[in-house]
Amino acid sequence: MKNVRLVLGSGGARGMAHIGVIEELLKEGYTIREIAGCSMGAVVGGIYCAGYLHEYKRWLINLTKLDVFRLLDFTFSTHGFVKGERVFKAIEEFIGDHQIERFPIPFTAVATDMTSRKEIHYKSGSLFKALRASIGIPTVFTPVIDGRLQLVDGGVLNPLPLNVITREPDDLVVAVNLNAAVPTHHNNHHPPTENKEQAAYLKMLNAFRTQVLKMDVHHAEEQAERLGFLDLLNRSYDLTLDRLTELTIDMHKPNIVVNISRDACGIFEFYRANEIIEEGRKAFREAYLKHRPA
């Protein structure tokens, strides 16, 4: 029997590539026995285990730039500028919430508790509570407060949670790295990622304009300056993810590593779903051909 233990990494909208990887694995006749993921890896993996990947993919493909912007519920919190509640509310409307322990496929969403500086593994309870905790990219999404826990993106400590899965002798371990320093597989007609991200932040800043004008001038300048630094902060965060991912792969040695370029798309470019899903397909085919199991 061809069984797979699947580990899905963090990386914003690049996580849509996970859908292409899953579809290719199924096309090859593999049975996915377990999934662990953080951030968008947790979102795609959790929705697949709940049985709604097709519906989620269809929703993503129909998103426009305006739809994505409307789904970002902005806030002036000192911990992040997006609450992240609105997007999950939209998904929950056509999927419904689910209890993780009832899934036919074992699933783990990984978050980071900033208070204890430890990984938090969600293997039971509300799917959307676990996913919201796992996607909290520092400086972008506000943390989730759960009792004494202050929860952010699992990628802060473990961007590719290979340590979470149960390894069986005959099962293939496939890891999908969304932060690889490799070229993209698609013909990229978009500006470089840095410029796209900067443009996105400027749009967000404009969206805040009405609220900012209601504040005193000093506070408004502080907010604008903070948003101006987000691009630098997030690129620094990406570098940390890169190094942690390399160390994790070296330590746990999955059978196949599917590498998605960190330049495939910007963090919020969910309106490019078809393109990024196809990126996942091509990256999987490339990795699979290099290590085709006997």
C-alpha positions in Angstrom: 0.0 0.0 0.0 1.3 3.5 -0.9 0.9 5.6 2.3 2.1 9.1 2.8 2.8 11.2 5.9 2.5 14.8 4.7 4.1 17.9 6.3 3.0 21.3 5.1 5.0 24.4 5.8 4.2 28.0 6.4 4.4 30.8 3.8 1.3 33.0 3.4 -0.4 32.7 0.0 2.3 30.4 -1.3 0.5 27.8 0.8 -2.0 27.4 -2.0 0.7 25.3 -3.7 -0.1 22.7 -1.0 -3.3 22.0 -2.9 -1.4 21.1 -6.1 0.9 18.8 -4.1 -2.1 17.0 -2.5 -3.9 16.5 -5.8 -0.7 15.1 -7.4 -0.2 12.7 -4.5 -3.7 11.4 -4.9 -3.3 11.2 -8.7 -0.3 8.9 -8.1 -2.5 6.6 -6.0 -1.1 7.5 -2.5 -3.2 7.4 0.6 -2.6 10.3 2.9 -2.4 8.7 6.4 -1.5 11.9 8.4 -1.0 15.6 8.0 0.9 18.1 10.1 1.1 21.8 9.2 1.6 25.3 10.4 0.2 28.6 9.1 -1.2 28.1 5.6 0.0 24.5 5.7 -2.3 23.9 8.6 -5.2 25.7 6.8 -4.9 23.5 3.7 -4.1 20.3 5.6 -6.9 20.8 8.1 -9.5 21.6 5.4 -8.4 18.5 3.4 -8.7 16.3 6.5 -12.2 17.8 7.1 -13.1 16.7 3.5 -13.6 20.2 2.0 -10.5 20.8 -0.1 -12.5 20.9 -3.3 -14.8 23.6 -2.0 -11.9 25.6 -0.5 -10.0 25.4 -3.8 -13.1 26.6 -5.8 -13.5 29.5 -3.3 -9.8 30.5 -3.7 -9.9 30.4 -7.5 -12.9 32.8 -7.6 -11.2 35.4 -5.3 -10.4 38.8 -6.9 -7.9 41.4 -5.6 -10.8 43.3 -4.2 -12.2 40.2 -2.4 -8.8 39.6 -0.8 -8.6 43.2 0.4 -12.1 43.1 1.9 -11.3 39.9 3.8 -8.4 41.7 5.6 -10.0 43.0 8.8 -7.5 45.8 9.6 -6.7 46.9 13.1 -4.3 49.3 14.8 -3.1 46.8 17.3 0.5 47.1 18.3 0.9 43.3 17.7 -0.3 43.2 14.1 -2.5 45.0 11.5 -4.9 42.2 10.5 -7.2 40.4 13.0 -7.7 37.4 10.7 -11.2 36.7 11.9 -13.1 37.8 8.7 -11.4 35.3 6.4 -12.1 32.3 8.7 -15.7 33.5 9.1 -16.1 33.4 5.3 -14.6 29.9 5.0 -16.7 28.6 7.9 -19.9 29.8 6.1 -19.5 27.1 3.4 -17.4 24.5 5.3 -18.7 24.7 8.9 -16.5 24.2 11.9 -15.3 20.7 12.8 -13.7 18.8 15.7 -10.2 17.7 14.7 -10.4 14.5 16.7 -13.3 13.3 14.5 -11.3 13.5 11.3 -10.6 10.1 9.5 -7.0 11.3 8.9 -4.9 12.4 12.0 -4.2 16.1 11.8 -2.0 18.4 13.8 -1.9 22.2 13.5 1.2 23.8 15.0 1.2 27.2 16.7 3.8 29.0 18.9 3.1 30.2 22.4 5.1 33.4 22.8 4.6 33.3 26.6 6.3 29.9 27.2 8.3 30.0 24.0 7.0 26.5 23.1 5.3 24.8 20.3 1.5 24.1 20.7 0.1 21.1 18.9 -3.6 21.1 18.1 -4.7 17.5 17.7 -8.3 18.0 18.9 -10.9 20.7 19.4 -12.2 23.3 17.0 -10.5 23.3 13.6 -10.9 27.0 13.1 -9.6 27.8 16.5 -6.5 25.8 15.8 -6.1 27.3 12.3 -6.5 30.9 13.5 -3.8 30.3 16.2 -1.4 28.7 13.7 -1.5 31.6 11.1 -0.6 34.4 13.4 2.4 35.8 11.4 4.2 38.2 13.8 3.7 41.9 12.9 0.9 41.0 10.4 -1.8 39.0 12.2 -2.7 39.8 15.8 -2.0 36.9 18.2 -4.7 34.6 19.6 -5.1 34.8 23.3 -6.1 31.5 24.8 -6.0 31.7 28.6 -2.4 32.3 29.4 -1.3 31.4 25.9 -0.3 34.1 23.4 -0.4 32.2 20.1 1.3 33.1 16.8 2.4 31.3 13.7 3.8 27.9 14.3 6.6 28.8 11.8 8.2 31.0 14.4 9.7 27.9 16.0 8.9 25.2 13.5 8.1 26.2 9.9 8.2 22.6 8.6 6.9 20.4 11.5 8.5 17.1 10.6 8.8 16.2 14.3 5.1 16.0 14.7 4.2 13.1 12.5 4.3 9.4 13.3 6.8 7.7 11.1 6.1 4.2 9.9 8.7 2.0 8.1 6.8 1.6 4.8 5.3 5.1 4.7 6.6 7.9 2.5 7.3 11.2 4.3 6.7 14.2 2.0 7.5 17.7 3.2 6.5 20.9 1.3 8.8 23.8 1.9 7.3 27.2 0.9 10.5 29.2 1.6 12.9 27.6 -0.8 15.6 29.7 -2.6 14.8 28.3 -6.0 13.3 29.8 -9.2 9.6 29.7 -9.7 8.1 27.2 -12.2 5.6 29.7 -13.8 6.3 32.6 -16.1 6.2 35.4 -13.6 4.8 38.6 -15.2 4.5 40.3 -11.8 6.9 42.7 -10.2 9.5 41.3 -7.8 8.0 40.2 -4.4 9.6 43.1 -2.5 7.8 45.6 -4.7 4.5 43.7 -4.5 4.6 43.6 -0.8 5.5 47.3 -0.5 2.6 48.1 -2.8 0.3 46.0 -0.6 1.3 47.8 2.5 0.7 51.2 0.8 -2.8 50.1 -0.1 -3.4 49.0 3.5 -2.1 52.3 4.7 -4.5 54.1 2.4 -7.3 52.0 3.7 -6.5 53.3 7.2 -6.5 56.9 6.1 -9.9 57.8 7.5 -9.1 56.2 10.9 -5.7 57.8 11.0 -7.0 61.3 10.5 -9.2 60.9 13.5 -6.1 60.4 15.7 -3.7 63.0 17.0 -0.9 63.8 14.5 1.9 62.2 16.6 0.1 58.9 16.9 -0.8 58.9 13.2 2.9 59.4 12.3 3.9 56.5 14.6 1.4 54.2 12.9 2.5 55.1 9.4 6.2 54.6 10.4 5.4 51.2 11.9 3.6 50.1 8.7 6.5 51.3 6.7 8.9 48.9 8.5 6.7 45.8 8.0 8.3 44.9 4.7 11.7 44.8 6.3 10.5 42.9 9.3 8.7 40.3 7.2 11.7 39.7 5.0 13.8 39.3 8.1 11.2 36.8 9.4 11.5 34.9 6.0 15.2 34.6 6.4 14.7 33.0 9.8 12.2 30.6 8.4 14.7 29.6 5.7 17.4 28.7 8.2 15.0 26.8 10.5 13.6 24.9 7.6 17.1 23.8 6.4 18.0 22.6 9.9 14.7 20.7 10.2 15.1 19.0 6.9 18.7 18.0 7.7 17.6 16.6 11.1 14.5 14.7 10.2 15.3 13.7 6.6 12.0 13.3 4.8 11.9 11.0 1.8 10.8 13.8 -0.6 11.1 17.6 -0.2 8.9 19.7 -2.5 10.4 23.1 -2.8 8.2 26.1 -3.6 10.1 29.3 -4.4 9.8 32.1 -1.7 9.4 34.4 -4.7 6.3 32.5 -6.1 4.0 35.2 -4.8 3.4 37.8 -2.0 2.0 37.0 1.3 -1.6 38.2 0.5 -1.8 37.3 -3.2 -4.6 34.8 -2.8 -6.1 36.1 -6.1 -3.4 34.1 -7.9 -4.7 30.7 -6.8 -4.7 28.9 -10.2 -1.1 29.9 -10.8 0.2 29.0 -7.3 -1.7 25.7 -7.2 0.0 24.8 -10.6 3.3 25.8 -9.0 2.7 23.1 -6.4 1.9 20.5 -9.0 5.1 21.2 -11.0 7.3 21.3 -7.9 5.9 18.0 -6.8 6.4 16.3 -10.2 10.0 17.6 -10.2 10.7 16.3 -6.7 8.9 13.0 -7.3 10.8 12.2 -10.4 14.1 12.7 -8.6 13.0 10.2 -5.8 10.5 7.9 -7.3 9.8 5.1 -4.8 10.4 1.5 -5.9 
